[in-house]
Amino acid sequence: MQQRSNSQSIHNEGRLFLAILVIEKSQLQSVRHAAAVYDIPRTTLQRRRTGTTL
């Protein structure tokens, strides 16, 4: 079961990275749209872009 969690985490990190990349390259204009396209939480994407840690 641990391996499934690790692979899911890697998959999620990849989607976050791609979403940030397309926003920075101005291919998508809004964080909300990028979050929807890459199926990731909008708040997580916003926090990653600003460097906020919990």
C-alpha positions as MATLAB code, in Angstrom:
seq = 'MQQRSNSQSIHNEGRLFLAILVIEKSQLQSVRHAAAVYDIPRTTLQRRRTGTTL';
ca = [
       0.000    0.000    0.000;
       2.910    2.369    0.693;
       4.101    2.160   -2.913;
       0.713    3.256   -4.196;
       0.828    6.335   -1.963;
       4.318    7.202   -3.195;
       3.382    6.850   -6.840;
       0.246    8.939   -6.306;
       2.300   11.618   -4.560;
       4.788   11.721   -7.434;
       1.913   11.982   -9.911;
       0.401   14.901   -7.971;
       3.746   16.697   -7.754;
       4.148   16.331  -11.506;
       0.751   17.869  -12.152;
       1.568   20.752   -9.789;
       4.869   21.340  -11.576;
       3.191   21.362  -14.991;
       0.472   23.738  -13.824;
       3.038   26.187  -12.463;
       5.054   25.901  -15.660;
       2.152   26.728  -17.961;
       1.126   29.671  -15.795;
       4.662   31.083  -15.826;
       4.857   30.664  -19.599;
       1.517   32.492  -19.898;
      -0.146   29.543  -21.603;
      -2.918   29.641  -19.008;
      -3.933   32.966  -17.534;
      -5.522   31.963  -14.229;
      -4.601   29.763  -11.305;
      -8.195   28.589  -11.111;
      -8.165   27.424  -14.734;
      -4.802   25.692  -14.377;
      -5.996   23.906  -11.234;
      -9.074   22.669  -13.083;
      -7.099   21.549  -16.149;
      -4.526   19.636  -14.092;
      -7.063   18.401  -11.505;
      -5.234   19.804   -8.481;
      -6.445   21.921   -5.553;
      -6.408   25.629   -6.385;
      -5.140   26.559   -2.918;
      -2.219   24.151   -3.174;
      -1.270   25.608   -6.533;
      -1.464   29.164   -5.191;
       0.676   28.286   -2.179;
       3.306   26.568   -4.304;
       3.534   29.563   -6.629;
       4.046   32.000   -3.765;
       6.338   29.732   -1.775;
       4.077   29.670    1.256;
       4.725   26.871    3.726;
       2.391   25.614    6.395;
];
